Amino acid sequence: MATNDGRGAVPAVLLVTVLLAPAVGYGGYAAGRELRDTGAPSALASATPSASATSTPAAASPTPSPSATGTPTELSREARELASRASVRLSPPSGSYLGSGSIVSPDGLVLTNAHVAQPTAPGLARVYDTQVMRELDPDRLVVSMTTGDGPAEPTYLADVLAVDGHLDLAVLKIASFADGRPLPGDLQLPHVPLGSVDDLARGDELTVYGYPALNQGDRLTVRPGVVGTFLPDPLGLVSGERYIVETTADFSGGNSGGMALSNDGALVGVPSSVFTDEAQAQAHKLRAVDLAEPLLSAASTGVPYRSPYPPQATGQEAAEDLGWTDGEYCNSPSSEVFQTSTSDVMGRLRLTGMADGEDVLMVLRDGGEVVKVQVEAYDADDACSAVRLPEDAPEDGNVLPGAYELEVLVGPERVSVLRSSVLVTPPGE
């Protein structure tokens, strides 16, 4: 951690928040402890897709409002209306989380974040550290759209065509109506044109569109701002100084994958994360839309996309089962049975033959049903890796009863290297 030693050092960033939001009414994770879903209906699960949904005519590219020098001075009303119709809310069919996206072609290509489309995408854990979910990546996402001032309604289902976890970008393709009906052959959707961060300068105005959870996650929200600065790839894998655009536009959980428009109505950035430092100052970061070009090309031509960014698998990956414990992280004795009066029960393993930063995906099942998914980046300095069992309360909770099985998969190809089981019973059984 950097300290203020009188030489102008600044506080280190303490928190990086990806802007994926849990759906309203859905049990969540709190303070690093996991809660099992209590069965409360999600906001999306209770929604009924409209049987009368029809395709929306495509709109022409907006005409910006020019200044005397030919540079747009504000986002035109036409561009704002088009952006509103091309902004979509994205969620898995379970409704367990929500994000945003942008329609970028008349036939239904949707640009969003990788952590919205595929939360366990290889490379994401290296960018954002350990992530914990309740389910595996969805096969399809529900695309909800806004008309007028009302909430977004489920309209389409979309397939994931291209994902890059390191870039935190993904491309979807609208595949059917939300109720499963096939699309018309002449689908013409409203869509925003793509711009380039190379056309931006510090101080240029930006307008951010998306579906923040602060507004219940179903209301399209618009936030103005300006370009603050440009930043390179923090891992140094992508060259150039405009990998990230930092903006004063305020956005939060649920805005992930949405759009940031320049005043000429072009999509130039994708809201992705918020950095918070020791003084609680926040920096709102956009992924440069230019990074999405190879993903969009692959999605539009049907060529499978494969990320060129390391780490790749070594082919030597293996895992040693260290057993289950409610004691110290790596060195405590293990047991195969625990009672529900116990807390902090964790399964432990030691990985070998791994590339530094390689993905480690841990899937916890109870009776065959997925109850927890944890993905992290391998660090050779860690003595072991661990995953905790779900508990019945966020603080000082007890583990929930069940016959749990942990499966560990590694690398971009998700090779299974370990299975381990543990039983949790009520007291006296």
Long-range contacts (C-beta under 8 A, 24 or more apart in sequence): 10-277, 11-277, 11-278, 11-279, 12-277, 12-278, 13-275, 13-276, 13-277, 14-276, 14-277, 14-278, 15-275, 15-276, 16-128, 16-129, 16-273, 16-274, 16-275, 16-276, 17-253, 17-273, 17-274, 17-275, 17-276, 18-113, 18-115, 18-128, 18-131, 18-168, 18-256, 18-272, 18-273, 19-99, 19-113, 19-251, 19-252, 19-253, 19-254, 19-255, 19-256, 19-257, 19-271, 19-272, 19-273, 19-274, 20-97, 20-98, 20-99, 20-113, 20-115, 20-116, 20-119, 20-253, 20-254, 20-256, 21-97, 21-98, 21-99, 21-212, 21-213, 21-217, 21-252, 21-253, 21-254, 21-256, 22-96, 22-97, 22-98, 22-213, 22-253, 23-91, 23-95, 23-96, 23-97, 23-98, 23-217, 24-213, 24-216, 24-217, 26-95, 26-96, 26-97, 29-132, 30-394, 30-395, 31-394, 31-395, 33-388, 33-391, 33-393, 33-394, 33-395, 33-397, 34-132, 34-372, 34-388, 34-389, 34-390, 34-391, 35-390, 35-391, 35-392, 35-393, 35-394, 35-397, 36-371, 36-390, 36-392, 36-400, 37-134, 42-94, 42-95, 42-96, 43-95, 43-98, 43-216, 43-217, 43-218, 44-91, 44-93, 44-94, 44-95, 44-98, 44-142, 44-144, 44-154, 45-93, 45-94, 45-95, 47-153, 47-154, 48-154, 49-153, 49-154, 49-155, 49-177, 49-178, 49-179, 50-153, 50-154, 50-155, 50-178, 50-179, 51-179, 51-181, 53-153, 53-155, 53-156, 53-177, 53-178, 53-179, 55-183, 55-184, 55-186, 55-187, 55-188, 55-189, 56-85, 56-145, 56-188, 56-189, 56-190, 57-188, 57-190, 58-106, 58-188, 58-189, 58-190, 58-191, 59-85, 59-190, 59-191, 61-193, 61-265, 62-264, 62-265, 64-263, 64-264, 64-265, 65-263, 71-263, 72-262, 72-263, 72-264, 73-263, 74-205, 74-263, 75-205, 75-207, 75-261, 75-263, 75-265, 76-265, 78-265, 79-261, 79-264, 79-265, 80-207, 80-222, 82-190, 82-192, 82-265, 83-192, 83-207, 83-209, 83-259, 83-261, 83-265, 84-146, 84-209, 84-220, 84-222, 85-145, 85-146, 85-147, 85-190, 86-189, 86-190, 86-191, 86-192, 86-259, 87-146, 87-209, 87-210, 87-211, 87-220, 87-258, 87-259, 88-143, 88-144, 88-145, 88-152, 89-143, 89-144, 89-145, 89-146, 89-152, 89-211, 89-217, 89-218, 89-220, 90-116, 90-117, 90-141, 90-142, 90-143, 90-144, 90-158, 90-172, 90-257, 91-141, 91-142, 91-144, 92-135, 92-138, 92-140, 92-141, 92-142, 93-138, 93-140, 93-142, 94-135, 94-138, 96-133, 96-134, 96-135, 97-133, 98-211, 98-213, 98-217, 98-254, 99-211, 99-254, 99-255, 99-256, 99-257, 99-258, 100-209, 100-210, 100-211, 100-254, 100-255, 100-256, 100-257, 100-258, 100-259, 100-271, 101-143, 101-172, 101-257, 101-258, 102-192, 102-209, 102-257, 102-258, 102-259, 102-267, 102-270, 103-174, 103-189, 103-190, 103-191, 103-192, 104-191, 104-192, 104-194, 104-267, 104-296, 105-189, 105-191, 105-300, 106-187, 106-188, 106-189, 106-191, 107-173, 107-174, 107-187, 107-189, 108-156, 108-158, 108-173, 108-174, 108-175, 108-183, 108-187, 108-189, 109-161, 109-171, 109-172, 109-173, 109-174, 109-191, 109-296, 109-299, 109-300, 110-143, 110-158, 110-171, 110-172, 110-173, 110-174, 111-169, 111-170, 111-171, 111-257, 111-267, 111-270, 111-289, 111-292, 111-296, 112-169, 112-170, 112-171, 112-172, 112-256, 112-257, 112-258, 112-270, 113-168, 113-169, 113-170, 113-256, 113-257, 113-270, 113-272, 113-287, 114-163, 114-164, 114-165, 114-167, 114-168, 114-169, 114-170, 115-165, 115-168, 115-256, 116-141, 116-170, 116-256, 116-257, 117-141, 117-160, 117-163, 117-170, 117-172, 117-257, 118-160, 118-163, 118-165, 118-170, 119-373, 119-375, 120-361, 120-373, 120-375, 121-163, 121-164, 121-165, 121-170, 122-165, 122-307, 122-359, 122-411, 122-412, 123-164, 123-165, 123-166, 123-167, 123-307, 123-309, 123-359, 123-412, 124-165, 124-166, 124-168, 124-375, 125-165, 125-359, 125-360, 125-375, 125-376, 125-377, 126-165, 126-166, 126-235, 126-311, 126-357, 126-359, 126-377, 127-165, 127-166, 127-168, 127-235, 128-168, 128-273, 129-376, 129-377, 130-374, 130-375, 130-376, 130-377, 131-374, 131-375, 131-376, 132-372, 132-373, 132-374, 133-372, 133-373, 133-374, 134-370, 134-371, 134-372, 134-373, 135-370, 135-373, 136-363, 136-370, 136-373, 140-175, 141-172, 142-178, 143-172, 143-174, 143-178, 144-218, 146-219, 146-220, 151-216, 151-218, 151-219, 152-211, 152-218, 152-219, 152-220, 154-178, 156-183, 161-298, 161-299, 161-305, 162-295, 162-296, 162-298, 162-299, 162-305, 163-295, 163-305, 163-307, 164-295, 164-305, 164-307, 164-309, 165-307, 166-235, 166-237, 166-238, 166-307, 166-309, 167-238, 167-287, 167-291, 167-292, 167-295, 167-307, 167-309, 168-272, 168-273, 168-287, 169-270, 169-287, 169-291, 169-292, 169-295, 170-257, 170-295, 171-292, 171-295, 171-296, 171-298, 171-299, 173-299, 192-259, 192-261, 192-265, 192-266, 192-267, 193-265, 193-266, 193-267, 194-266, 194-267, 194-289, 194-292, 194-296, 195-262, 195-264, 195-266, 195-267, 195-268, 195-289, 196-266, 196-268, 196-289, 196-290, 197-230, 197-242, 197-245, 197-268, 197-269, 197-288, 197-289, 197-290, 198-242, 198-290, 199-262, 199-266, 199-268, 200-227, 200-230, 200-242, 200-245, 200-262, 200-268, 201-227, 202-226, 202-227, 202-228, 202-229, 202-230, 203-227, 204-262, 204-263, 205-262, 205-263, 206-245, 206-247, 206-249, 206-260, 206-261, 206-262, 206-268, 206-269, 206-286, 207-249, 207-260, 207-261, 208-247, 208-249, 208-251, 208-255, 208-258, 208-259, 208-260, 208-261, 208-271, 209-258, 209-259, 209-260, 209-261, 210-251, 210-254, 210-255, 210-256, 210-257, 210-258, 210-259, 210-271, 211-254, 211-255, 211-258, 212-251, 212-252, 212-253, 212-254, 212-255, 213-252, 213-253, 213-254, 214-252, 214-253, 214-254, 217-254, 221-255, 223-249, 223-250, 223-251, 224-249, 225-249, 225-250, 225-284, 228-283, 231-285, 237-309, 237-310, 238-291, 238-309, 242-288, 242-290, 243-287, 243-288, 243-291, 244-285, 244-286, 244-287, 244-288, 245-269, 245-285, 245-286, 245-288, 246-283, 246-284, 246-285, 246-286, 247-284, 247-285, 247-286, 248-284, 249-284, 250-284, 251-284, 260-286, 307-412, 310-355, 310-357, 311-355, 311-356, 311-357, 311-358, 312-355, 312-411, 312-412, 313-355, 313-358, 313-410, 313-411, 313-412, 313-413, 313-415, 314-353, 314-354, 314-355, 314-358, 314-411, 316-352, 316-353, 317-351, 317-352, 317-353, 317-354, 317-358, 317-410, 317-411, 317-415, 317-417, 318-351, 318-352, 318-353, 318-417, 319-349, 319-350, 319-351, 319-352, 319-408, 319-410, 319-417, 319-418, 320-349, 320-350, 320-351, 320-352, 321-349, 321-418, 321-420, 322-348, 322-349, 322-350, 322-384, 323-347, 323-348, 323-420, 324-348, 324-420, 324-422, 329-383, 329-384, 329-386, 330-383, 330-384, 330-386, 335-422, 336-421, 336-422, 336-423, 337-422, 337-423, 337-424, 337-425, 338-399, 338-422, 338-423, 338-424, 338-425, 339-424, 339-425, 339-426, 339-427, 339-429, 340-398, 340-399, 340-400, 340-401, 340-424, 340-425, 340-426, 340-427, 341-398, 341-427, 342-398, 342-399, 342-424, 343-391, 343-396, 343-397, 343-398, 343-399, 344-388, 345-388, 345-389, 345-399, 345-422, 345-424, 346-386, 346-387, 346-388, 346-389, 347-386, 347-387, 347-389, 347-404, 347-406, 347-420, 347-422, 348-384, 348-385, 348-386, 349-384, 349-385, 349-386, 349-408, 349-418, 349-420, 350-383, 350-384, 350-385, 351-378, 351-385, 351-410, 351-417, 354-378, 354-380, 354-410, 356-380, 358-410, 358-411, 359-410, 359-411, 359-412, 359-414, 360-385, 360-408, 360-409, 360-410, 361-408, 361-409, 361-410, 361-414, 362-387, 362-406, 362-407, 362-408, 362-409, 363-406, 363-407, 363-408, 363-409, 364-389, 364-390, 364-404, 364-405, 364-406, 365-404, 365-405, 365-406, 365-407, 366-402, 366-403, 366-404, 366-405, 367-402, 367-403, 371-402, 371-404, 378-410, 389-422, 389-424, 399-424, 400-424, 401-425, 401-426
